Structure formats: C-alpha cells, structure tokens
Amino acid sequence: MPRIRDCDAFRVAMPRGRRPASVLVRLTGGDAVGWGEMPVPDGSGDPGPGWADIEERMGPALVGLEWDRPEDVSAAADLGAPAAAAAIDTACWDLWCRTQGMPLAHALGGTRTSIVTGSRITPEPALDAVTTRVNKAVGAGHTRVTLDIRPGWDIEPVRAVRQAYPALALVADAGHAYTEAPEHMAALEALDSYGLAAVERPFTAGDLAAHARLQLRVGTAVAPAVGDLETLDAALSLDAGRALHLRLDRFGGLTAARSAHDLAYAAGWDVWCSGCGAFGIGQAAAVALASLPGCTLPSDVSDPAGGPVFVSPPVRSSGGVVGVPLTQPGLGHEIDEASIERLATRRLSLSA
C-alpha cells in the first residue's frame, strides 16, 4: 500500500436553507483519494475541537505513514475526538478500498445488497403534528420511525402512532431524560405494551446498572448510549440492553463500529445504523456499515431529498430502500470536489 501523501480538510456549509455544516477530510495516496465526514455541531460556524484534532494530531500522524490495512491507522485516529476520528477512519477505508478496487461494504464484511430505511421524527408540540410527520415518513417508505420522548410526553405520542400504524417498527428515544424515580419507571414500563422495537437512551449514559434493571422489568429491548467498545463490553456483561444504535461519529469510525457490530451480533442484540453529516459522505459510509449481517433494524442512512448533491449518485431512499453500491470501489460514489473546494470557508492542507 502506498503511503498517505496528503491530508486535506474543508469546513463546508450548505449554500442555503438551514446551512448544516461539516468538516470533510480528503486523504491521497498513490493514484487514489479517500473521503470522510465530520458534522459540525448544530451547523455552527465553528468546526469545534475536531478541527484542531485533525490539524495538530491526526493529520500529521497520517501524512507519510506507510500502511497495509485501514486498521493500521487506528492509533492515529485515536489521537482525536470520536467525530474527527470517524472522518479520518472513513477516509482511510475509502482510500484503501479504492486502491484495491473493492467496494467498502465487501471490505467490511457486508452481506446485503440493499438497506431498509428508517426515519427520525423531530420533536413536535402536538399529537396531530407527530402523526402527520410519521405519516410522511411511512409514505416515503420508511419502515422504522424513532420518536423523541420525555417525562410527561411519552405514553400519548407512542399510543397515537401505534394506533395509526400497528405494524410500524417504533423506537422511543428518551434522550437520557429519565431516572429510576417511581413515576419515571412506571412510564417506561407502560411503554412495554406498545410493541416498541427499542427504548433508546432512557438514563444517563454512564449508568449501565440502571439500564440493566430496566431491561429486567420490560420485554422491550433497551438501547443504552454506547460509543466505545469498552462500554459495549460492560453493557453486554451487565445485560444492560438488547439493542445497539451504531453511529460512526460516536464510535470514531468504521473500524470500531464494525467491531461493535460483531460483539452485539454475537450477543443476539438488534442493531441499526445512522449516518452523520449533510454532505452524503457520512451517509454513504453508514450504508456500507448497515450492510453487515447483524444490522437487523431499518437504518437511518438516506440523505433528505431536495438539497444540493455532493456525492453521485445521491444516497437516497427509493420506496424505503437504499441500494448498497457494489459495482464501484470504496464508498461507491463520486465526490464533487470542485463544489466542496468552492464552498469551503476553512481549509487545511498537509503534505509529506
């Protein structure tokens, strides 16, 4: 494998609308280029500490590095926060696969040719608004919907959606808002009667014991917030859940996320994936990850239609299905480098 010659980063915002932003990483080695994406928190103008991670630590560690497999660069990716590490790690996988002429999904061990998609419903103030949004998602073909819940706003929205869509795979994301107070536990146990696919993040992230106690009391799969292999090992040992939400920006990239999938799959947990960022690169990587055999629930891997397109073909759902690119190497999409460079408001270039 040729050494990594260049590491470039671009802070890019969408040209209109809500202006979500990402830091896009481009690695060059030999005649190939690999891309990764790190979303900027809340679409703000500040790329956050992830930019410094890439500029001061991860980028210099990669430039000039000789490597044989993407896993060989994990030590360099560990020099940064998870979201920045995910962008670097994804770019390494894309670069390696393009050099080898291999689709990313196959390199990771994926077995699916298409991904069934889900959708997340943003918080809404009224039941009618919730069911309207769910109806739109179902009409687009999505077969799993995630609803945000909180104490005092949990049973009613779940009941309304379940009555309207009895067969829909439904995840309730509690956003760490609950405690083991009797009234909170009563509400979480009451959700058990609505046939949920999972209750996600009911308690604070570090309190795996509370998740384990809840899992003993409900038949619904509990999905604790997990962002590293050590925490996942602990959750598996404690029986602190039965479902895992895999996000590349939480796990620090494809290398760790694939290992997490393998552990969860071996334990019989359900798994679903989410992409990260608005420019299609993070979504394309999530499609490859979701092709792994243990990803049993519909995944959030499609870009919203209607905005500018930076990858070709777009990562779009058709009738609730996204095809896994298997005829092109790497991510399987061409990247619009000219548009990215034109829209970049901040640039970094490191060379061997």
C-alpha positions in Angstrom: 0.0 0.0 0.0 1.5 3.4 -0.9 2.0 5.8 1.9 -0.5 8.6 2.6 0.8 11.6 0.7 -1.7 14.4 1.5 -4.3 15.1 4.2 -6.7 17.9 3.3 -9.7 19.2 5.3 -12.5 21.5 4.3 -15.0 23.2 6.6 -18.1 23.5 4.3 -21.7 24.7 4.9 -24.7 24.2 2.7 -25.2 27.2 0.5 -28.8 27.9 1.6 -31.6 26.9 4.0 -30.6 25.7 7.5 -27.0 25.7 6.4 -25.8 22.5 8.1 -22.0 22.2 8.1 -19.4 19.5 8.1 -15.7 19.1 8.0 -14.8 16.9 5.0 -11.4 15.1 5.1 -9.6 14.0 1.9 -6.7 11.6 2.0 -4.5 11.0 -1.0 -2.2 8.0 -1.5 -0.8 6.8 -4.8 -3.4 7.5 -7.5 -6.4 7.2 -5.2 -8.4 9.6 -2.9 -10.5 8.7 0.1 -13.1 10.9 1.9 -14.6 11.1 5.3 -17.1 13.5 7.0 -17.4 15.1 10.5 -20.6 17.0 11.2 -20.1 20.4 12.8 -22.3 20.7 15.9 -25.6 22.4 15.3 -24.4 23.6 11.9 -22.4 26.4 13.7 -19.6 28.3 12.0 -17.1 26.9 14.5 -15.8 23.5 13.5 -15.0 22.8 17.1 -12.1 20.9 18.6 -12.3 18.3 15.9 -10.5 20.7 13.5 -7.6 21.0 15.9 -7.6 17.2 16.3 -7.1 16.8 12.6 -4.7 19.7 12.1 -2.4 19.2 15.1 -2.5 15.4 15.8 -4.3 13.1 13.4 -3.3 14.7 10.1 0.5 14.9 11.0 0.4 11.3 12.2 -1.1 10.1 8.9 1.0 12.1 6.4 3.9 9.9 5.2 2.5 6.9 7.0 3.1 3.5 5.3 0.2 1.1 5.9 -1.2 -2.2 4.7 -4.8 -2.2 6.1 -7.2 0.5 7.3 -6.9 -0.9 10.8 -3.2 0.0 10.8 -4.1 3.7 11.2 -6.4 3.3 14.3 -3.6 4.6 16.5 -3.6 7.9 14.6 -7.4 8.1 14.7 -7.3 7.6 18.4 -5.5 10.9 18.7 -8.8 12.8 18.2 -12.3 13.0 19.5 -14.7 10.4 18.0 -16.3 12.6 15.3 -13.0 13.7 14.0 -11.6 10.2 14.3 -14.6 8.9 12.3 -13.9 11.2 9.4 -10.2 10.1 9.3 -11.0 6.4 9.7 -13.7 6.5 7.0 -11.3 8.3 4.6 -8.7 5.6 5.2 -11.2 2.8 4.4 -12.4 4.7 1.3 -8.8 5.2 0.2 -7.7 1.6 0.8 -10.8 0.2 -1.0 -10.4 2.4 -4.0 -6.7 1.4 -4.2 -7.8 -2.3 -4.0 -10.7 -1.9 -6.4 -13.0 -3.2 -3.7 -16.5 -2.0 -2.6 -16.4 -0.7 1.0 -19.3 -2.9 2.0 -17.5 -6.1 0.9 -14.3 -4.9 2.7 -16.2 -4.6 6.0 -17.9 -8.0 5.6 -21.3 -6.8 4.4 -23.7 -9.3 3.0 -26.7 -7.1 2.0 -27.4 -5.6 -1.4 -29.9 -3.1 -0.1 -30.7 -1.4 3.2 -34.2 -0.9 4.5 -34.5 2.6 5.9 -35.9 4.3 8.9 -36.5 7.9 9.9 -36.2 10.1 13.0 -39.1 12.4 13.8 -38.0 15.7 15.3 -39.8 16.8 18.5 -43.3 18.2 17.9 -45.6 20.1 20.3 -48.8 18.3 19.4 -50.1 14.8 18.7 -51.5 15.8 15.4 -48.1 17.1 14.3 -46.4 13.9 15.4 -48.8 11.7 13.5 -48.5 13.9 10.4 -44.8 13.6 10.4 -44.9 9.9 10.9 -47.4 9.6 8.1 -45.0 11.4 5.8 -42.2 9.1 6.8 -44.3 6.0 6.2 -45.5 7.4 2.9 -41.8 7.7 1.9 -41.4 4.0 2.5 -39.6 4.1 5.9 -40.4 1.1 8.0 -38.9 2.2 11.3 -39.5 5.6 13.0 -37.8 7.0 16.0 -39.8 9.3 18.3 -38.3 11.6 20.9 -40.0 11.2 24.3 -39.5 12.8 27.7 -41.2 12.6 31.1 -44.8 13.7 30.6 -44.6 13.3 26.8 -44.2 9.6 26.3 -47.3 7.4 26.5 -49.5 9.7 24.5 -47.4 10.1 21.4 -46.4 6.5 21.3 -50.0 5.4 21.7 -51.2 7.7 18.9 -48.5 6.5 16.5 -49.1 2.8 17.4 -52.8 3.1 16.9 -52.3 4.7 13.5 -49.6 2.2 12.4 -49.8 -1.1 14.2 -47.0 -2.8 12.2 -44.5 0.0 12.2 -41.1 -0.6 13.9 -41.1 2.1 16.5 -38.2 3.3 18.7 -38.7 5.7 21.6 -35.6 7.9 22.2 -35.6 9.2 25.7 -32.5 11.3 25.4 -31.2 10.4 28.9 -34.2 12.3 30.4 -35.4 9.6 32.8 -34.4 8.5 36.3 -35.3 5.5 38.4 -37.9 7.6 40.2 -41.2 5.6 40.6 -43.1 7.8 38.2 -40.5 7.6 35.5 -40.1 3.8 35.8 -43.9 3.4 35.7 -44.0 5.4 32.4 -41.1 3.3 30.9 -42.8 0.1 31.9 -46.1 1.3 30.4 -44.4 1.7 27.0 -43.8 -2.0 27.1 -47.4 -2.7 26.0 -46.9 -0.8 22.6 -44.6 -3.3 20.9 -41.6 -1.0 20.6 -38.5 -2.1 18.7 -36.4 -0.4 21.4 -36.4 2.3 24.1 -33.2 4.2 23.4 -31.1 6.2 26.0 -33.6 6.1 28.9 -30.9 7.0 31.6 -27.7 8.9 31.8 -25.0 7.3 29.5 -22.8 6.0 32.2 -25.5 4.4 34.4 -25.5 0.9 32.8 -26.8 -0.6 36.1 -30.0 1.4 35.7 -30.4 0.2 32.1 -29.9 -3.4 33.3 -32.5 -3.0 36.0 -35.0 -1.6 33.4 -34.2 -4.4 31.0 -35.1 -7.0 33.7 -38.5 -5.3 34.1 -39.5 -4.9 30.4 -39.7 -7.1 27.4 -38.8 -4.2 25.0 -35.2 -4.0 24.1 -33.3 -1.3 25.9 -30.7 0.6 23.8 -28.1 2.3 26.1 -26.0 5.1 24.6 -22.8 3.3 23.7 -19.8 5.0 21.9 -16.8 2.7 22.5 -16.0 -1.0 22.8 -15.2 -0.9 26.5 -18.7 0.5 27.3 -20.3 -2.0 25.0 -18.4 -4.9 26.7 -19.7 -3.7 30.0 -23.2 -3.4 28.8 -23.1 -6.9 27.4 -21.7 -8.2 30.7 -24.4 -6.5 32.7 -27.3 -7.4 30.3 -27.9 -3.7 30.2 -29.8 -3.8 26.9 -30.7 -5.8 23.8 -30.2 -3.2 21.1 -27.4 -1.0 19.7 -27.6 2.2 17.7 -24.4 2.4 15.7 -23.3 5.9 14.8 -20.0 6.4 13.1 -19.4 9.8 14.9 -19.9 8.2 18.3 -17.6 5.2 17.7 -14.8 7.0 15.9 -15.3 5.4 12.6 -15.8 2.2 10.7 -13.1 0.2 12.4 -14.5 0.4 15.9 -18.1 0.4 14.6 -17.6 -2.9 12.8 -16.1 -4.4 16.0 -19.1 -3.2 17.9 -21.4 -4.7 15.4 -19.6 -8.1 15.7 -19.9 -8.0 19.5 -23.6 -7.1 19.5 -24.4 -9.6 16.8 -22.8 -12.4 18.6 -24.8 -11.5 21.8 -28.1 -11.5 19.9 -28.7 -7.8 20.1 -30.6 -5.9 17.4 -28.6 -3.3 15.6 -29.4 -0.3 13.5 -27.1 2.4 12.0 -27.2 6.1 11.4 -25.1 8.3 9.1 -23.6 11.6 10.1 -23.3 14.9 8.3 -25.3 16.5 5.5 -22.9 16.1 2.5 -23.5 12.4 1.7 -20.1 11.0 2.6 -21.1 10.0 6.2 -24.4 8.6 4.9 -22.5 6.5 2.2 -20.2 5.1 4.9 -23.3 4.2 7.0 -24.8 2.3 4.1 -21.7 0.1 3.9 -21.9 -0.4 7.7 -25.6 -1.3 7.6 -24.9 -4.0 5.0 -23.3 -6.1 7.8 -25.5 -9.2 8.7 -26.2 -8.1 12.3 -27.9 -4.9 11.3 -31.4 -6.2 11.9 -33.4 -3.0 12.2 -34.1 -0.4 9.4 -31.3 2.2 9.4 -31.1 6.0 9.1 -28.8 6.1 6.0 -30.5 8.2 3.4 -30.0 11.9 2.7 -33.0 14.2 2.7 -34.2 14.9 -0.8 -34.3 18.4 -2.2 -30.9 19.9 -1.2 -27.6 20.2 -3.1 -26.0 17.0 -4.0 -22.2 16.5 -3.3 -22.0 12.7 -4.0 -23.1 11.0 -7.1 -25.3 9.1 -7.2 -27.1 10.6 -4.2 -27.6 8.5 -1.1 -31.4 8.5 -1.5 -34.1 6.1 -0.4 -36.5 4.8 -3.1 -39.6 3.3 -1.5 -37.8 2.8 1.8 -34.7 1.1 0.3 -31.2 2.3 -0.4 -29.0 0.2 -2.6 -25.6 -0.8 -1.5 -23.0 0.2 -4.1 -21.3 -3.0 -5.2 -20.0 -2.1 -8.7 -17.7 0.7 -7.7 -14.8 0.7 -5.3 -14.7 2.5 -1.9 -17.8 4.4 -0.9 -19.2 3.7 -4.4 -19.9 7.4 -5.1 -18.1 10.1 -6.9 -17.4 13.2 -4.8 -18.0 16.7 -6.2 -14.6 18.0 -5.2 -15.0 21.2 -7.2 -18.1 22.3 -5.3 -16.6 21.3 -1.9 -13.5 23.4 -2.6 -15.6 26.3 -3.8 -17.8 26.3 -0.8 -15.1 25.8 1.8 -14.8 28.5 4.4 -11.8 27.0 6.0 -9.0 24.8 4.6 -6.2 22.7 5.8 -3.5 21.0 3.6 -0.8 18.7 5.0 1.7 17.0 2.7 4.5 14.6 3.1 
